[in-house]
């Protein structure tokens, strides 16, 4: 298991056997499945978009499960961008 959070304090609370990623990019490149749980729609976009984001750096076939408090229409738009 690999974990990432912008708040390093939260990562330090995890058990020692969990690997810590230094960025979303690193996490995306190393994982076959990723779960996001973010507080707002804009946080989801910050995590997944751009050159350092989850979508740009995902390995082929990676599964992304989003359990964030988000906007259904935003999820639909992200799905369209993934499937293009």
C-alpha positions as CSV (number, residue, x, y, z in Angstrom):
1,X,0.0,0.0,0.0
2,X,1.2,3.5,-0.9
3,X,-0.3,6.7,0.6
4,X,0.0,10.4,-0.2
5,X,-1.4,13.5,1.6
6,X,-0.5,17.1,1.2
7,X,-0.4,17.2,5.0
8,X,2.7,15.2,6.0
9,X,1.5,15.1,9.6
10,X,-1.3,12.8,8.5
11,X,1.2,10.5,6.7
12,X,3.3,10.3,9.9
13,X,0.3,8.8,11.7
14,X,0.2,5.8,9.4
15,X,1.7,2.5,10.3
16,X,5.4,2.0,9.3
17,X,4.6,-0.7,6.8
18,X,2.7,1.7,4.5
19,X,4.9,3.4,1.9
20,X,4.7,7.1,1.6
21,X,4.7,8.7,-1.9
22,X,6.3,12.1,-2.2
23,X,3.7,13.4,-4.7
24,X,0.5,12.4,-6.5
25,X,2.6,11.8,-9.6
26,X,4.7,9.2,-7.8
27,X,1.6,7.6,-6.3
28,X,-0.1,7.3,-9.7
29,X,3.0,5.8,-11.4
30,X,3.3,3.1,-8.7
31,X,-0.3,2.1,-8.1
32,X,-2.6,-0.2,-10.0
33,X,-5.6,1.1,-8.1
34,X,-6.1,4.5,-6.4
35,X,-8.7,5.7,-4.0
36,X,-9.3,9.4,-3.5
37,X,-11.3,10.8,-0.6
38,X,-11.2,14.6,-0.8
39,X,-13.4,17.3,0.8
40,X,-14.4,19.4,-2.2
41,X,-14.8,19.2,-6.0
42,X,-11.9,21.7,-6.5
43,X,-9.6,19.4,-4.4
44,X,-10.4,16.5,-6.8
45,X,-9.5,18.7,-9.8
46,X,-6.2,19.7,-8.1
47,X,-5.3,16.1,-7.5
48,X,-6.2,14.7,-10.9
49,X,-5.5,17.4,-13.5
50,X,-2.3,18.7,-14.9
51,X,1.2,17.3,-15.6
52,X,1.7,16.3,-12.0
53,X,-1.9,14.9,-11.5
54,X,-3.3,11.5,-11.2
55,X,-4.8,11.2,-14.7
56,X,-1.6,12.3,-16.6
57,X,0.6,9.9,-14.6
58,X,-1.7,6.9,-14.3
59,X,-0.3,3.5,-15.4
60,X,-2.4,1.8,-18.2
61,X,-5.4,0.1,-16.8
62,X,-5.1,1.8,-13.4
63,X,-8.5,1.9,-11.5
64,X,-9.4,5.2,-9.9
65,X,-12.1,5.1,-7.2
66,X,-13.3,8.5,-6.1
67,X,-15.1,8.6,-2.8
68,X,-14.7,12.4,-2.5
69,X,-17.4,14.9,-1.6
70,X,-17.8,16.0,-5.2
71,X,-20.1,17.1,-8.0
72,X,-21.7,14.5,-10.2
73,X,-21.4,16.6,-13.3
74,X,-17.7,17.1,-12.6
75,X,-17.3,13.3,-12.3
76,X,-19.0,12.9,-15.7
77,X,-16.7,15.5,-17.3
78,X,-13.7,13.8,-15.9
79,X,-14.9,10.5,-17.3
80,X,-15.3,12.0,-20.7
81,X,-11.7,13.4,-20.6
82,X,-10.4,10.0,-19.6
83,X,-12.1,8.2,-22.4
84,X,-11.0,10.5,-25.2
